């Protein structure tokens, strides 16, 4: 008798839970649109802020190195441009992710 009651309870509990889960399926519109927009804005905002800080520090370090040793300008220029391009590519990658999340 206990097994029968357990089976009946588990089947009725399953039916009650799935009925309420499927009731949300017909909602008109995207209820997560606001959260997605905030997430996309935060992603690009934080990435742009971090990229600007990184570029500023890289340029400051390169200019300080050039000021200390002007003969090393040619050796510092290529790694500086490469690092600035990589920093900028990370910001662009964050922009792409923000478009994917927001859209």
C-alpha positions in Angstrom: 0.0 0.0 0.0 2.9 2.4 0.8 4.4 1.8 -2.6 1.1 2.6 -4.3 0.7 5.8 -2.4 4.3 6.8 -3.2 3.8 6.2 -6.9 0.5 8.1 -6.9 2.1 11.1 -5.0 5.2 11.2 -7.3 3.0 11.1 -10.4 0.7 13.8 -9.2 3.6 16.0 -8.1 5.2 15.6 -11.5 2.0 16.5 -13.3 1.5 19.6 -11.1 5.0 20.8 -11.6 5.0 20.4 -15.3 1.7 22.1 -15.7 3.0 25.2 -14.1 6.2 25.1 -16.0 4.4 24.9 -19.4 2.0 27.7 -18.4 4.9 30.1 -18.8 5.6 29.0 -22.4 3.0 31.2 -24.0 4.2 34.5 -22.7 4.2 37.3 -25.2 7.5 39.1 -25.5 10.9 38.5 -24.0 10.9 39.0 -20.2 14.7 39.0 -20.1 15.2 41.9 -22.5 16.0 44.4 -19.8 18.5 42.1 -18.1 20.2 41.4 -21.4 20.4 45.1 -22.2 22.0 45.8 -18.8 24.4 42.9 -19.3 25.5 44.1 -22.7 25.9 47.7 -21.5 28.0 46.5 -18.5 30.1 44.3 -20.7 31.1 47.0 -23.2 31.4 49.6 -20.4 33.8 47.5 -18.3 35.8 46.4 -21.4 36.1 50.0 -22.7 37.2 51.2 -19.3 39.8 48.4 -18.9 41.0 48.8 -22.4 41.5 52.6 -21.9 43.4 52.0 -18.7 45.6 49.3 -20.3 46.4 51.6 -23.3 47.2 54.5 -21.1 49.6 52.5 -19.0 51.2 50.9 -22.0 51.7 54.3 -23.6 53.0 55.9 -20.4 55.5 53.0 -19.9 56.7 53.3 -23.5 57.1 57.1 -23.3 59.0 56.8 -20.0 61.3 54.2 -21.6 61.9 56.4 -24.6 62.6 59.4 -22.3 65.2 57.4 -20.4 66.9 55.9 -23.5 66.1 57.7 -26.8 68.2 55.2 -28.7 65.7 52.4 -27.9 62.8 54.1 -29.7 62.9 51.7 -32.6 63.0 48.6 -30.3 60.0 49.9 -28.3 57.8 51.0 -31.1 56.8 47.7 -32.6 56.0 45.9 -29.2 54.0 49.0 -28.2 51.9 49.0 -31.4 51.4 45.3 -31.1 50.2 45.5 -27.4 47.9 48.4 -28.2 46.4 46.4 -31.1 45.8 43.4 -28.8 44.2 45.5 -26.1 41.9 47.1 -28.7 41.0 43.6 -30.1 39.9 42.6 -26.6 37.6 45.6 -26.4 36.2 44.8 -29.9 35.7 41.2 -28.8 33.7 42.5 -25.8 31.6 44.6 -28.2 30.8 41.5 -30.3 29.8 39.6 -27.1 27.6 42.5 -26.1 25.8 42.4 -29.5 25.3 38.6 -29.1 23.9 39.0 -25.6 21.8 42.0 -26.4 20.4 40.7 -29.6 
